[in-house]
Amino acid sequence: MARSCEICGKRPVFGHQISHAHNVSQRIWYPNIQKLKVVVGKTRRRMKVCTRCLRSGAVVKTASGRSARKAS
């Protein structure tokens, strides 16, 4: 699926939005998916990762070229 995390498999959730007057309509909650380069083994790969996996350390972001050059 396009809007899903490649690490944990988190995907959109469907439900109802209920107003104060109890008008019910369909609603979709999307996970916060970021498309970024991560280190997989010894290679860099572009993946779609949710921010929870990114924050928990399930994936490691690659150093960007600009910041990597400044460090050396």
C-alpha positions as CSV (number, residue, x, y, z in Angstrom):
1,M,0.0,0.0,0.0
2,A,1.3,3.5,-0.8
3,R,0.7,5.1,2.6
4,S,2.2,2.5,4.8
5,C,5.3,2.1,6.8
6,E,7.8,-0.4,5.4
7,I,9.1,-1.2,8.8
8,C,6.1,-1.7,11.1
9,G,3.4,-1.9,8.4
10,K,1.3,1.0,9.9
11,R,-1.4,2.0,7.4
12,P,-4.4,4.3,7.2
13,V,-7.2,3.7,9.7
14,F,-10.9,4.2,8.8
15,G,-13.6,5.3,11.1
16,H,-16.3,7.9,11.6
17,Q,-16.1,11.6,12.4
18,I,-18.9,12.5,14.7
19,S,-19.9,16.2,15.1
20,H,-21.4,17.8,18.2
21,A,-24.8,17.4,16.6
22,H,-23.9,13.7,16.0
23,N,-23.7,14.0,12.2
24,V,-21.6,11.0,11.2
25,S,-19.3,11.0,8.2
26,Q,-16.5,8.7,7.0
27,R,-13.0,9.7,8.0
28,I,-9.5,8.4,7.3
29,W,-6.5,8.9,9.7
30,Y,-3.2,8.7,7.9
31,P,0.1,7.7,9.6
32,N,2.9,10.3,9.5
33,I,5.0,8.7,6.7
34,Q,8.3,10.2,5.8
35,K,10.2,9.2,2.6
36,L,13.9,9.2,3.6
37,K,17.2,7.4,3.0
38,V,18.0,4.8,5.6
39,V,20.9,2.5,6.2
40,V,20.0,-1.2,5.5
41,G,23.0,-3.4,6.2
42,K,25.8,-1.6,4.4
43,T,23.7,0.0,1.7
44,R,21.6,3.2,1.7
45,R,18.0,2.8,0.6
46,R,15.1,5.1,0.2
47,M,12.1,3.9,2.3
48,K,8.8,5.1,3.6
49,V,9.0,5.1,7.4
50,C,6.6,6.3,10.0
51,T,7.8,8.8,12.5
52,R,7.4,6.4,15.4
53,C,9.9,3.9,13.8
54,L,12.2,6.8,13.1
55,R,12.0,8.1,16.7
56,S,12.3,4.7,18.4
57,G,15.5,3.9,16.5
58,A,14.1,1.1,14.4
59,V,15.8,2.7,11.4
60,V,19.0,4.7,11.0
61,K,19.0,7.8,8.8
62,T,21.9,8.3,6.5
63,A,24.1,11.3,7.0
64,S,23.3,13.9,4.4
65,G,26.1,14.9,2.0
66,R,26.3,18.4,3.3
67,S,26.6,17.6,7.0
68,A,28.9,14.6,6.3
69,R,31.3,16.9,4.5
70,K,31.3,19.4,7.4
71,A,32.1,16.8,10.0
72,S,35.2,15.6,8.1
